Amino acid sequence: MISLGDQRQRELTERLKSVYLRRTKEEVLNDSLKSKDERVVLCELSEVQKKIYERILSLSDYNFLRHAKSPCDCGVNQDFFRGYKLLRTR
């Protein structure tokens, strides 16, 4: 069933190539974009920033995201994690 889905995806992608134009920033704006300059600056959070950060950490949605790849109590992804643990121990 998965191979059929993969096959259909390839067919759809092939058909869309003729009508779908994909352009990237690098292709279109190459001459006008400046290079990206990133810097990491470490500093203390302000009190407001600390409160916002603590609030985000306390949200149930954040907790769900944090544990999204953890084994499920219901056992649905149990086989995956069993295999994953075997890979990590090799």
Helices and strands as residue ranges (DSSP letters): H 2-16, H 25-28, H 47-58, H 60-66, H 78-89
